[in-house]
């Protein structure tokens, strides 16, 4: 076996591991989206008490469900982008998706704080 064959095999194995890691990262995005979806449905079901105010509960539920759709689409976009970069051997980490998801979480946290303060009255 030639040294070049060994290097090619190692490179192919490394690329396969990198693609598998990319898939695991997408599955993390997917699990997060699924959790947001479940939380949105739970909010719609369990918070639907007349004293809480239907518009507020509906807003929270829709926001969580919309966040789940956004999350899975952002994860899918990032997965496809990373797969292309891995194949081209030009991988670059995505800062934008991290910042957007952090901002989304801060927004959801702010909505949650507002909800808790309104319910505590």
Steps between C-alpha positions, in 0.01 A plus 500: 500500500631836393533799740267695272233231540533521879470879493191480278340245731570719804359805321186309399456376857550850638248643254247232595542584870455868421178430307371285785576783741310737272201263512515485880502878510191510278329251730572737790328780309213259429463400866496865601229573242299201619526620862382849399209349307399284797528799732282708268234230487518454877462875550194500277348207690593558862502878518158540344335619820258792463669703774831502309354668195468310175693748280806476726497120505442484127791740441735291714394173333530639146836660579638169629367306201639761258834480680500123449444540126773763480739280698460192282531708181813674634645160594422358157659798328809472719522125439491543121749786511743304719469190280598703192791662686622164631506356149683807369742482795408861585305468823427823686309518827172686484480790738173636363288197592644498851423869550149468357416199717636675810285806418198274449554343841540839666176613335315189618640552849378859499154384390505241779594761762218725380260208520606409855465861612151526349387172655631597845267801522 
